Amino acid sequence: MSEKHYRNCNLCEAICGIEITHEGGKILSITGDKLDPFSRGHICPKAVALKDIYEDPNRLKTPVMRTENGWREIGWEEAFDETAARILDIQGRFGRDAVAVYQGNPTVHNLGTMLNSRELLKAVKTKNNYSATSVDQLPHHFASWAMFGHPFLIPVPDIDRTKFFLILGANPLASNGSLMTSPDIINRLEAIRKSGGKIVLIDPRKTETTRVTDEHFFIKPAADAFLLLAIVRTLFAENLVDLGRLADFTDGVEMLRMVSSEFTPEMAEEITGISAEAIRRLTREFAGAESAVCYGRVGLSTQKFGGLCQWLINAINILTGNFDRAGGPMFTAPAFDLLQASKGGDIHDRWQSRVRKLSEFMGELPVAALAEEMLTEGEGQIKAFITSCGNPVLSTPNGGQLDKALEKLDFMVSIDFYVNETTRHASIILPPATNLESSHYDLIFNTFAVRNTTKYSEPLFAKGEGARYDWEIFQELVHRLEGKDGRFAPEKPEVKLELALAFGKYGLTLEKLKENPHGIDLGELQPCLPERLLTADNRINLAPEILVKDLDRLKRDAERIGDKEFPFSLIGRRHLRDCNSWMHSSGILMKGKNRCTLLINSTDAEAFSFTDGQTVRVVSRVGAVELPLEVTENIARGVVSIPHGYGHGRSGVKLGVALDHVGVSINDLTDETVLDELTGNAAFSSVRVRVEV
């Protein structure tokens, strides 16, 4: 007889509740959990891929070692012994920093990895620590640290109560929200309009989200900071600034007034392509709304001025008094509070990368520096590499360079259950149990949720015979790297989870969560400032010196001239059925027509005599790719777009889908030398390219 299993889908940020019907160890169906109070029965197509992952014949289930004759299965003891011995030997000969660590995006989707990967970093004691953070949301963390005192004090749009939603460089209908955990996003956005509210989207492309917006404005890629500064300037110039209760604990208002004064709407019009009249009107509408929230995501973070953009978005929300109030940007009160025993402080520029002297932030170096640290010979060169659930060859800038760098390493170990474009270079791969074999609790996404919520997911299936959980792998490696003898009993993640819940705001227990398999609604977001601030003086810093100084770099960039060799600006995009670079072995997600195309404006296509569907060659400073052309009116002139996360099928990689669906990697074009100099985040938006037949 079939049974029902309830859990969160942990393939993307939406953490939708799902109902899995199963019988005899087989999954019969995966549907939305209608009793989940947060997702309300909604799921996207990705959820059904949990079945594909669990049943994938290409998924690794035992450790493997790379040999001259291909991959050889080995036992766990041999794998752990060899890994620890090689890492310790290399560090003994070349120093601790000769070993680098990279953690991919799925880290934050796995409870065991989240609670144990930091212990591995402590055991390795390397300054060469990298993650997907610096190709994604690093500017958010940087702005929050500078303004509010902690990198995880990131405000979340209270979209369920807002009347004016201004979106820049984000596509929530494809992402299901991002740093804004919001399942059932389409109904949440439509509810804004049904209540008499307004949604405005500013993006170089008419994305899927335009389906639910009232207005869309094309903007030139990487020009957002000029637009945001013009809005700030207009707020001051037209006496629209009203901090309300925030004025009692906010510093830097007059400094922001002064430094924004020269960034007029007319200046912004020339640089952004949005008229001065429209900028002033939007500013007035935003300031006059009953409640409003300005939100910017990947398109803003992954550009040369990502840090400035996230600072200015926070500033606009504060200057209009919308910050920390219903319908504006607010902070969650999660049951497992990541800030519970945390302090702010100095977490920036404590060390730099060896070659380019790029600054550390939150204990990490920018991943744009990773390949050169492997390829550049001399003292401190990276000789060994540890990866955890990541595929940086496809997800970091100039992936082709990193691909070559990995070939030269003395040793590499990957904690992953796939041989992908990165792990194919590993000496040893240690595969953890899959999502459905593991328990789960969303540490990160409950922190960024648009409503306070909590849920614990028990395993559906027992892990395979001889398999190891991710937390068992991490703890075993730490045990051996620290030179401890004998066997030990790994600590289940539930031990730390239970402790954090007990000391949290709601005093919950794990047993209470188990009694509520659909999840528990903990209520709407509530004002919490200034109490939750972690700055030294418990005040908002509206004009941090480190951000104000970066305006000089922005001014210099305003004087840039066109690029005749590379006339187009390349931007990325995502699809609802894609999940970065790690779900392309799912037949159900990859079926249908090829989604990896180059979008180009119809007028540009006509000017260059391009036709829809033809294969074109896209060239940048670092490389070239060939892919089909898709002519459309839904992208601005002078801009082209390739989806990120594609490019699978390199030698040695097995996929469960036809190779003609794997597309090309946009990161064979992106430039590792172009980044946000302030934060170190990769600048994927506005890569200069040319298109040729």
Secondary structure, DSSP 8 states (H G I E B T S, - for coil): --EEEEEE--SSTT--EEEEEEETTEEEEEEE-TT-TTTTT---GGGGHHHHHHH-TTS--S-EEEETTEEEE--HHHHHHHHHHHHHHHHHHH-GGGEEEEE-GGGGG-HHHHHHHHHHHHHHT-S-EEEGGGGTTHHHHHHHHHHHSSTT---EE-TTT-SEEEEES--HHHHS-SSSB-SSHHHHHHHHHHTT-EEEEE-SB--GGGGG-SEEE---TT-HHHHHHHHHHHHHHTT----GGGGGGEE-HHHHHHHHTT--HHHHHHHHS--HHHHHHHHHHHHHSSS-EEEE-HHHHTSTTHHHHHHHHHHHHHHTT-TTSTTSEE----SS-TTTT------EEEEE-TTT--EEETTB--GGGHHHHHHS-STT---EEEEES--HHHHSSSHHHHHHHHTT-SEEEEE-SS--TTGGG-SEEE-B--GGGS-EE-HHHHHTBSSEEE-EE--SS---TT-B-HHHHHHHHHHHHTT--S------HHHHHHHHHHHSTT---HHHHHT-TT-EEEES----TTTT--STTSSEESS-HHHHHTHHHHHHHTT----SSS-EEEE----TT--TTS-TT-HHHH-SS----EEEEHHHHHHTT--TT-EEEEE-SS-EEEEEEEEESSB-TTEEE--SS-----TT---SS-GGGS---GGGTS-TT-B-TTT--B--TTEEEEEE-
